[in-house]
Structure formats: C-alpha cells, structure tokens
Amino acid sequence: MKRVVWALLSVLLLSRCTLLQPETERAEVLFNPVITANQLEVSVMTFGCTQPGDFYLTVTDDRRVELRRTRLDDCNGTPELMRLSFDYPFGQQVFRFRNAVRFNNRVQP
C-alpha cells in the first residue's frame, strides 16, 4: 500500500513540474506577411524585448511556412508591431502559412 501511495505522489509531483515550465517555443501570429523570391517580411508583436534572433523559420517540402518564437518577450512595454525579414530562396512558388495571419490596413509614417 505504501508503494502505491509513493508512486501516486511521485506521478503528481513530476506532472506538476512539467506544467510549471514556461513555454519556450511557440508559433507566432504573423502580421502583414510578404513572401518575395528571396525572403519573408513579417511583423510580429513585441513588448520591448523581441530580437530577430528569437525566431526561426521552417519551410517544409509541401511548401508550408512557419515562424516560431524561441524566447518569450516578457517585458512590460507597450505592445507594438516589429518588422522582421528572414532570407530564404522561396522562388516563384506559392506557399501557405502554418501560423495565424492578420492583416493591418492602417497607413504608417
């Protein structure tokens, strides 16, 4: 009986540890993405600590594009859009985004 209790407690404690770990890698919402022959230009939300090196670009064989954030922006600044570009030989093919995509039609200076 003691073994069963210890086993259950161990499972509960270990599962609690995995729930408390921060999410270090997530798909980002892309704003106004543009794919040209040689690069992806996109805006992402930042709170002041976002760096271009915080992302990596994945392009699959079935022409799906995904941009993932590897480091969370945990600053407390005012949220704003940051424009980034990523080099990749896209060519003239049609690609689809795996990320959620939003378009902003406001004119910016």
Secondary structure as UniProt FT lines:
FT   HELIX           2..20
FT   STRAND          26..27
FT   STRAND          30..35
FT   STRAND          39..46
FT   HELIX           52..54
FT   STRAND          55..59
FT   TURN            61..62
FT   STRAND          64..69
FT   STRAND          80..87
FT   TURN            91..92
FT   STRAND          96..97
FT   STRAND          101..102
//
